Amino acid sequence: YCVEAVATTADHVISREFFLKHRRANAPKVAACARCNNEKSEVEHYLTVVLALGGRHPDAKINLDTMVLKRLQKNAALHRELLAGFEESGGTALPIDHVRVEKLFALIARGLAWYHWNVLLGPGYSAVAALFSDEGAPFFDQMLLSWGTPHRVSIDLGNGTFKYYGAQATDCPQMTIWRFWMLGGVLLGGDPNVPGPSSLAIAITGPDALIQRLASTTLRRDNP
């Protein structure tokens, strides 16, 4: 992920904790250094609980009953945070940290670029991710389909638990775009600049100049 330290372990690009045990086959794995693995795990520990609470895929209920609630019982601080947010919303929603969501999907994009196309994002290249309103789905689908490249992947892991679609540019191998569909489409909301439900996560890798421009304009949280 950092392309700096020596890789000493293997990392599941999409955490196995999102999946029931019998759904974990064929999960993408990449080499990782200890620091990157630990930092990514911290984000995953949070999101494998919070996102799964809004899961709508076929395994959502059994995942909640057999795995997620046990994790929540072991994390008193997160339990209190979610309960407080739930009560504040009047019992209609749970709070979620979008920064951690976007950080994880940017890391996943880095891992998948290596897993599928042997692309490392070294100096001069980076990744960015963001959540979008579902109204933006047709735009991104059309952009992915119209992108003139034969380098594409479409993957369904764990019977709809995690789906992703990716494409790689032919003239710049480090340029990739990813569309993620998580846990059957977790519905997110609450952003005044993104009306309506949002279950669309997009990540892009490429030259730093492009990624910085996207992060400061298209993907800005305060930009409608």
HUGI-V201947 format. One record per residue. N is the residue number from 1. SS is DSSP state (alpha for helix, beta for strand, coil for the rest). D_LAST is the distance of its C-alpha to the last C-alpha in Angstrom with 2 decimals. Layout:
n:N ss:SS d_last:D_LAST
n:N ss:SS d_last:D_LAST
//
This chain:
n:1 ss:coil d_last:30.79
n:2 ss:coil d_last:31.53
n:3 ss:coil d_last:34.13
n:4 ss:coil d_last:36.15
n:5 ss:coil d_last:38.33
n:6 ss:coil d_last:40.97
n:7 ss:coil d_last:39.98
n:8 ss:coil d_last:42.25
n:9 ss:beta d_last:40.83
n:10 ss:beta d_last:39.10
n:11 ss:beta d_last:35.64
n:12 ss:beta d_last:34.24
n:13 ss:coil d_last:30.88
n:14 ss:coil d_last:29.70
n:15 ss:coil d_last:31.53
n:16 ss:alpha d_last:34.55
n:17 ss:alpha d_last:33.78
n:18 ss:alpha d_last:31.13
n:19 ss:coil d_last:34.06
n:20 ss:coil d_last:37.28
n:21 ss:alpha d_last:40.25
n:22 ss:alpha d_last:41.51
n:23 ss:alpha d_last:38.12
n:24 ss:coil d_last:37.90
n:25 ss:coil d_last:39.71
n:26 ss:coil d_last:38.26
n:27 ss:coil d_last:35.48
n:28 ss:coil d_last:34.50
n:29 ss:beta d_last:36.07
n:30 ss:beta d_last:35.90
n:31 ss:beta d_last:37.81
n:32 ss:beta d_last:36.30
n:33 ss:coil d_last:37.53
n:34 ss:alpha d_last:38.15
n:35 ss:alpha d_last:35.41
n:36 ss:alpha d_last:32.61
n:37 ss:alpha d_last:34.08
n:38 ss:alpha d_last:34.17
n:39 ss:alpha d_last:30.64
n:40 ss:alpha d_last:29.28
n:41 ss:alpha d_last:31.60
n:42 ss:alpha d_last:30.26
n:43 ss:alpha d_last:26.74
n:44 ss:alpha d_last:28.37
n:45 ss:alpha d_last:30.58
n:46 ss:alpha d_last:27.64
n:47 ss:alpha d_last:25.61
n:48 ss:alpha d_last:28.74
n:49 ss:alpha d_last:29.11
n:50 ss:alpha d_last:25.66
n:51 ss:coil d_last:24.28
n:52 ss:alpha d_last:27.70
n:53 ss:alpha d_last:27.65
n:54 ss:alpha d_last:25.05
n:55 ss:coil d_last:26.86
n:56 ss:coil d_last:27.54
n:57 ss:coil d_last:29.69
n:58 ss:coil d_last:33.45
n:59 ss:coil d_last:34.46
n:60 ss:alpha d_last:31.99
n:61 ss:alpha d_last:34.63
n:62 ss:alpha d_last:37.36
n:63 ss:alpha d_last:35.01
n:64 ss:alpha d_last:34.07
n:65 ss:alpha d_last:37.72
n:66 ss:alpha d_last:39.39
n:67 ss:alpha d_last:37.06
n:68 ss:alpha d_last:33.96
n:69 ss:alpha d_last:35.82
n:70 ss:alpha d_last:38.41
n:71 ss:alpha d_last:35.85
n:72 ss:alpha d_last:34.32
n:73 ss:alpha d_last:37.83
n:74 ss:coil d_last:38.39
n:75 ss:coil d_last:35.27
n:76 ss:alpha d_last:35.85
n:77 ss:alpha d_last:33.04
n:78 ss:alpha d_last:30.38
n:79 ss:alpha d_last:32.14
n:80 ss:alpha d_last:31.90
n:81 ss:alpha d_last:28.22
n:82 ss:alpha d_last:27.35
n:83 ss:alpha d_last:29.80
n:84 ss:alpha d_last:28.46
n:85 ss:alpha d_last:24.91
n:86 ss:alpha d_last:26.33
n:87 ss:alpha d_last:28.36
n:88 ss:alpha d_last:25.58
n:89 ss:coil d_last:23.53
n:90 ss:coil d_last:26.65
n:91 ss:coil d_last:27.60
n:92 ss:coil d_last:24.63
n:93 ss:coil d_last:22.63
n:94 ss:coil d_last:23.19
n:95 ss:coil d_last:21.23
n:96 ss:coil d_last:20.02
n:97 ss:coil d_last:19.17
n:98 ss:alpha d_last:16.21
n:99 ss:alpha d_last:17.47
n:100 ss:alpha d_last:20.74
n:101 ss:alpha d_last:19.36
n:102 ss:alpha d_last:17.53
n:103 ss:alpha d_last:20.69
n:104 ss:alpha d_last:22.91
n:105 ss:alpha d_last:21.23
n:106 ss:alpha d_last:21.31
n:107 ss:alpha d_last:24.99
n:108 ss:alpha d_last:25.63
n:109 ss:alpha d_last:24.39
n:110 ss:alpha d_last:26.86
n:111 ss:alpha d_last:29.59
n:112 ss:alpha d_last:29.15
n:113 ss:alpha d_last:29.17
n:114 ss:alpha d_last:32.59
n:115 ss:alpha d_last:33.82
n:116 ss:alpha d_last:33.29
n:117 ss:alpha d_last:33.72
n:118 ss:coil d_last:35.38
n:119 ss:coil d_last:32.60
n:120 ss:coil d_last:32.39
n:121 ss:coil d_last:29.49
n:122 ss:coil d_last:31.76
n:123 ss:coil d_last:31.23
n:124 ss:coil d_last:28.65
n:125 ss:beta d_last:26.57
n:126 ss:beta d_last:24.06
n:127 ss:beta d_last:21.53
n:128 ss:beta d_last:17.96
n:129 ss:beta d_last:16.39
n:130 ss:beta d_last:13.24
n:131 ss:beta d_last:12.60
n:132 ss:beta d_last:10.58
n:133 ss:coil d_last:10.70
n:134 ss:alpha d_last:14.06
n:135 ss:alpha d_last:12.78
n:136 ss:alpha d_last:12.13
n:137 ss:alpha d_last:15.80
n:138 ss:alpha d_last:17.50
n:139 ss:alpha d_last:15.62
n:140 ss:alpha d_last:16.64
n:141 ss:alpha d_last:20.03
n:142 ss:alpha d_last:20.72
n:143 ss:alpha d_last:19.84
n:144 ss:alpha d_last:22.17
n:145 ss:alpha d_last:24.86
n:146 ss:alpha d_last:24.87
n:147 ss:coil d_last:25.04
n:148 ss:coil d_last:28.65
n:149 ss:coil d_last:30.12
n:150 ss:coil d_last:32.83
n:151 ss:coil d_last:31.67
n:152 ss:beta d_last:29.91
n:153 ss:beta d_last:30.28
n:154 ss:beta d_last:29.55
n:155 ss:beta d_last:30.72
n:156 ss:beta d_last:31.20
n:157 ss:beta d_last:32.55
n:158 ss:coil d_last:34.34
n:159 ss:coil d_last:34.32
n:160 ss:coil d_last:30.58
n:161 ss:coil d_last:29.93
n:162 ss:beta d_last:27.81
n:163 ss:beta d_last:26.89
n:164 ss:beta d_last:25.40
n:165 ss:beta d_last:25.25
n:166 ss:beta d_last:25.38
n:167 ss:beta d_last:26.17
n:168 ss:beta d_last:27.64
n:169 ss:coil d_last:27.78
n:170 ss:coil d_last:31.34
n:171 ss:coil d_last:31.24
n:172 ss:coil d_last:29.61
n:173 ss:coil d_last:30.66
n:174 ss:coil d_last:28.22
n:175 ss:coil d_last:25.24
n:176 ss:beta d_last:24.29
n:177 ss:beta d_last:21.42
n:178 ss:beta d_last:21.51
n:179 ss:beta d_last:20.22
n:180 ss:beta d_last:21.36
n:181 ss:beta d_last:22.40
n:182 ss:beta d_last:23.72
n:183 ss:coil d_last:26.36
n:184 ss:coil d_last:25.95
n:185 ss:coil d_last:22.21
n:186 ss:coil d_last:21.45
n:187 ss:coil d_last:18.96
n:188 ss:beta d_last:16.38
n:189 ss:coil d_last:14.12
n:190 ss:coil d_last:13.47
n:191 ss:coil d_last:9.97
n:192 ss:coil d_last:8.64
n:193 ss:coil d_last:4.93
n:194 ss:coil d_last:6.75
n:195 ss:coil d_last:9.26
n:196 ss:coil d_last:12.67
n:197 ss:coil d_last:14.72
n:198 ss:beta d_last:13.93
n:199 ss:coil d_last:16.97
n:200 ss:beta d_last:15.82
n:201 ss:beta d_last:16.43
n:202 ss:beta d_last:16.39
n:203 ss:beta d_last:18.36
n:204 ss:beta d_last:19.42
n:205 ss:beta d_last:22.49
n:206 ss:beta d_last:23.71
n:207 ss:beta d_last:24.63
n:208 ss:alpha d_last:23.34
n:209 ss:alpha d_last:22.00
n:210 ss:alpha d_last:19.74
n:211 ss:alpha d_last:18.64
n:212 ss:alpha d_last:17.98
n:213 ss:alpha d_last:15.91
n:214 ss:alpha d_last:13.75
n:215 ss:alpha d_last:13.59
n:216 ss:alpha d_last:12.65
n:217 ss:coil d_last:10.02
n:218 ss:coil d_last:8.93
n:219 ss:coil d_last:9.42
n:220 ss:coil d_last:8.36
n:221 ss:coil d_last:7.77
n:222 ss:coil d_last:6.39
n:223 ss:coil d_last:3.84
n:224 ss:coil d_last:0.00
//
